[in-house]
Amino acid sequence: MVAAPDPSQQTHALIVAAGVGARAGLGIPKQYEIIGGKPMVRHSVERLSAHPDIDRIWIVVAAGQEELLNQTLAPLSSYKIVIGGATRQQSVYNGLRAILQAGGARNILVHDAARPFLPDSVIDRLLDGLETASAAIPVLPCVDTMVKLTGDRLDRTVDRESLWRVQTPQAFDFRKLVAAHENFAAGQDASDDAQIFQAAGHAVSTVEGDEALKKYTLPGDFAAEGTEYMRQTRTGMGYDVHRLAAGEDLWLGGVKIDHDKGLAGHSDADVLLHALTDALLGTIAAGDIGDHFPPSDPQWRGAASSRFVEHAVSLIGEKGGSIQNVDMTIICEAPKIKPHRDAIRENIATLLNLGQDRVSVKATTTEGLGFAGRKEGIAAQAIATIILEG
């Protein structure tokens, strides 16, 4: 019997989404505003949930927003809700206490929902930073001239070499961050957790941030003219063919199908996932499946093609991309695809962290013509669309 995971040895993520977004001037709290085709908070939840080193997601919301959050994130369900406080510090502290009551964690990433486009590479750098430090935060240099104002008048120029822009998520030793919040002066607030951690006497290390982690705060950030320059819609196409052979398993879309023949290839020969992988790679001009998983490499012999899809998804995430939908067609005379279509869609939706309404799987025949018509092989086509920010 496999023992249950020990929460105290896990890495959790706490998303702060309890603000009202007064400065944004929107009709709803800004974390629910549509950015890049999705409510802003959903971007962070999907990105953190998809990262292999994040074990659990917690979201802090204002009282009365629980149902709104659940509707915004449906059908996702792998998160816990915590009610926030009057200040950001109180909201984070409420989240930390909830995690502590649930068994604690080893590490914690605290992220503001107002920074929706979170690259995997930043998460990786933060977690690497925790291997040698008890706190790590992402920073970027200030490239513009920096000045100090008195009222609306220029006072003096400030040396930008010593100034850095701080982003989230920020990564901490969980127990130390809890203690830092417990000892933080009552009634005070802090704009981030690094301030609280440093006030407790702990050192804070830094890692490279990412321009994709733009914070959405003011009305201009949400205006179409203020965001369209950052957004690109990308489409990629994929096509693959594998021959049918006796004695092979038949995998389509990650689902094993009973059939008198299976697809032959170096990996599990899942023709649909291979086409999908190429389509995903095509959205970011990252070559094709053979570039990343050459058939001459013995480590990929018999490999599950889901690994290829996951790799392509991670590359898109590193670029700040968000997968919008995929459309796939299986071309064969047999087996019949319809009885397996829902299972295939469900599996691919899970791989891509998408709702099933964004995953289309169709099937067609060639009316007896060609290799597919002679039942010599199966072909698949795929189209993927992403939004690329930054």
Steps between C-alpha positions, in 0.01 A plus 500: 500500500640838396529748788318833466726795414633691801376861459791630708738387224300649214519827309177698502395815311286774655330734250388833646174600329314681778527857372218716368712658225393858575784657297409297192162677471320185386149383577629179659807414709789509254602137562180393318551730200567325167866523399642295215171318450455391864414652838828628642504273806452191285835553327692474827301202624552305177870583479577405860277190488681376191847534650628155608667632817192676642299260715200706608333832413337735752310814396420791732182687405283766660198384699207440266717427193520123549228411249631753248844341521359148458303609193808674359719192539252226402559217426827527695462378857847425636526808723397614847331833578594722796320821601729801506535789741489879492859534372726300274709391799192375683380315190832321457512420872150350480620280216813392686297407809261292288794312349649450846174355630493260202843360588733776384748494216873503441504792255244760403468719190292814556368650176280798418212423264565839336803342327324244276772396256733286707776315311609157624859620480442752781349229722798277425749774594317574824493136607867463409567806718338331799758222480759738650291777661185534707348761268528589132321775307498588127641842407565699183729799449363852458590604146337846496643810662372514857414828674362620831214750487388761748135538421496514120845657470827324432714482813799292395611203293540172690778253421319219321794258533390420855126484421323181396136420426359228726248247367306200625482209561737517794630176647563429869570240760143451619559485876724805498246703303221403740713615795587825322131578449418409859759750624415776254379817671123499543317753285780537247490387140766408247489501121673163485615216723872559450465814715340298779759225472789745508347686797519172691876497451521258208705548185320508166675383183400599148455328166436635153139605444316524169335786311200272442419543870350843442273617781152613395401794721382816320219545245749531213634154579162351413411717202525326164747756374709443812519121470460410134864576423599228743268233364557275204267229378708210368382191309694179441423197284606139535468186289622147563462149362580158646448160344279236653673175596405176673626452852506873584284693747273767359526834682302802382494822700650322799219243508570130436248357254429131445567414136648214301795720404694783660714787379870436448762758589800577720287629790147378570419634149200702616440673168248748645727621780790524256298726272389703802860537621606636162208743497592630847867534408396682184325775697837615638714401199683240711567246226331162488472190713806343341718793609408447865455123506710348221403140411872415499512559877432169683358675808179572306442136398149412612459837677152631574423777253339701780857593598547667162181704543597603853838617374338715231257644755789593730684677217188706426473587870862615509423739215207646695250326274150381584340217300153601384369195314600200289319334211601152383391254233574125492502345152436124487257231388521308827462495792191712552608813690164624626474254795839624626472867413388627841781314678753641253370854545507467877857373499626774268314768696683380811837505323441856379327621820200610292126457527364231269306768314837615362605155378351375173557145372349390169539195282459433130574233240649522151216306341727201448769698320872505580690337786233598754227361278692171469533491882878512474538793738341789687562871444419797722484876459505761777467876527586689821437865585678687776513857633858619547553790738804720529 
